């Protein structure tokens, strides 16, 4: 990528020449677009399923919540574990999805 760029052009871009910066960015963007693989259909389906499950879960949570009126003035009792548990679940789901996508790309080679 950087080998295709003229060293003088890079120096001018580092010094703040706007035209040189635009040329460098355009060259880098073009080479990145050319080398980037498009997501597979499997990845799109997996994202669609994950989004649908999240939407269904959120809808069920809203529909089955016990308080359907204005919020009460007394705070509800929380255990303090809800937020860390949610972060942990998101992390586990992200690692699982990333591992699956990485494995499918490795197997495609």
N, C-alpha and C positions, 0 to 999 in steps of 0.2 A: 504494500500500500504506500508506504513512505518512500520506497525506492523509485516509484514512478514520478515523484514530485521533484522539481528542480530545487537544489539546495539554496539558490539565491531567492527563490520564491518563498521558501520556508523562513529564511532570515527576514525578508520584508514583512512577512506575516507576524513574526515574533516582535518586530518593531512597531506593529500597529497599522500597517498599510491595509486599509479596508478592502481594496480590490484583491490583494494577495490573500487575505483571510478568507474572503468569499470563494476564491479559486481553490484554496486548500480544502475548505469545507465541502465544496461541491465534488472534488475528486475523492475525498474520503467517503462521502455519502454514496457516491456511485459504486465504489468498490465494495462497500459494505452491503449495499442492496444486491449486488451481483453475487456475492458469496454467501448470503444468508439463505438458509433453507426454509421453505414455507412449512408451516405446521401441517402435519398429516391429518387426514380425516379422522383418524383415531383420536388425536389430541382434541380436535374440535368436538367430537362426540363426548369425550370425557369431560370437557369443560361444560358442555350443554347439560350433561347429567348432573354434574356437581352444582351448577346453577339452579337446575330444576329442584334438586333435593333441598337446597338452601331456601328456595322460594316456598316450597311445600312446608318445610319446617317452620319458617317464619309465619306463614299463614295459619298453620295449626296452632302455633303459640298465641297468636292474636285472637283466634276464634275460641280457644279453650281457656283463656285467662279468666280468673275468678272475679276480677273487679271490672265491671262494665259501667261504672259511674264516674263521677269526678274523683280525682285523687283525694285520699283521706289526708288529714293533717298529721296523723301519727305515722312515723316512718316504719317501714316493715323491717322485720328482723332479717339480717343477712349474715351469712356465715363468713364472708370475706374470702371464700374460696371460688366464687363464681368467675371473677375476672381472670385469675391465674389459670383456672381450668379451661376457660375459653381460649386463652392464648396457647395453652398446651395443645388443645385439640386442633387449633388452626395450624400450629407448627407440625404436628403429626400428619395432618392432611396434606400440607404443602410438601413435606418430605416424601410422602407416599406417591403423590402425583408426579413430583420431579423425578423420583427413582424410576417410576413406570415409563415416563417419557424418555429418560436417558437410556433405559434398557431397550426400549423399542428402536431408538436411533442406532444403538450399538449393534443390534441384531440386523438392522437394515443394511449395514455395510457389507 
